[in-house]
Amino acid sequence: MSAETNLNSQSTAGADAIDIAIAKGIDFDGLPIPTAKLELYQQVMALEANRQRSGVSNTMRSRIVRIGAKHIPQEELDRKLVDAGFAPLKDKEIAFFYGDK
């Protein structure tokens, strides 16, 4: 399969798009991901796979904040967190995700 064909058949949308591209070793532009980058990524992901988790709710909240901050205004995300029963945004999260960009 040529790089151009692969690019046309590969979706760049959705939560799994990055994982699928990494597994194929092909970036969205159709070019191969350099071996050194793939090896480092795999090494770090293996370390993460062995890390003890703090709980599902904590991980859910972290993902909501990290991803939600890209799409949802600060006040709205804070309200949604509280309405869902999570802790509101912390000052350090506000500074990191919503600070001067």
C-alpha positions in Angstrom: 0.0 0.0 0.0 1.5 3.4 -1.0 1.8 6.2 1.5 -0.8 8.1 -0.4 -3.3 5.2 -0.3 -2.6 4.7 3.4 -3.2 8.4 4.1 -6.5 8.3 2.3 -7.7 5.2 4.2 -6.5 6.4 7.6 -8.8 8.5 9.7 -7.3 11.4 11.7 -10.4 11.9 13.9 -11.4 10.1 17.0 -9.8 9.0 20.2 -8.2 5.9 18.6 -6.7 7.6 15.5 -3.3 8.3 17.1 -3.0 4.7 18.6 -3.9 3.2 15.2 -1.2 5.4 13.4 1.4 4.5 16.0 0.6 0.7 15.7 1.0 1.0 11.9 4.1 3.1 12.3 2.8 5.6 9.8 2.1 9.3 10.5 -1.0 11.0 9.2 1.0 12.5 6.3 1.8 9.0 5.1 5.4 9.1 6.2 6.9 6.4 8.4 7.4 7.4 12.1 11.1 7.2 12.8 12.2 4.1 14.7 13.8 6.1 17.5 10.5 7.9 18.2 8.5 4.7 18.1 11.0 2.9 20.5 11.0 5.8 23.0 7.2 6.0 22.9 7.0 2.2 23.5 9.5 2.4 26.3 7.6 5.1 28.1 4.2 3.4 27.5 5.6 0.2 29.0 6.6 2.1 32.1 3.2 3.7 32.3 1.5 0.3 31.9 3.2 -0.9 35.1 2.4 2.2 37.2 -0.1 1.7 40.1 -3.3 3.5 39.4 -5.0 5.9 41.9 -8.5 5.0 41.0 -10.9 5.2 38.1 -12.6 8.4 39.2 -9.3 10.2 39.5 -8.2 9.1 36.1 -11.5 10.1 34.6 -11.3 13.5 36.1 -7.7 14.0 34.8 -8.7 13.0 31.3 -11.7 15.2 31.4 -9.6 18.2 32.5 -6.7 17.5 30.1 -8.9 17.0 27.1 -11.8 19.2 28.1 -9.6 22.3 28.5 -8.9 22.1 24.7 -12.6 22.3 23.9 -14.5 23.9 26.7 -14.1 27.3 28.3 -12.8 27.4 31.9 -15.9 28.4 33.6 -18.0 25.9 31.7 -15.6 23.0 32.4 -15.4 23.9 36.1 -19.2 24.0 36.3 -19.5 20.6 34.5 -17.0 19.0 36.8 -18.8 20.2 39.9 -22.2 19.2 38.4 -20.9 15.7 37.7 -19.6 15.3 41.3 -15.9 15.9 40.6 -13.7 18.4 42.3 -13.6 21.8 40.6 -10.6 23.0 38.6 -7.5 23.5 40.8 -5.5 26.7 40.5 -2.5 24.9 39.0 -4.8 23.3 36.4 -6.3 26.7 35.5 -2.8 28.2 35.2 -1.5 25.3 33.1 -4.5 24.8 30.8 -6.0 28.2 30.6 -3.0 30.5 31.4 -1.3 32.8 28.9 -1.1 31.0 25.6 
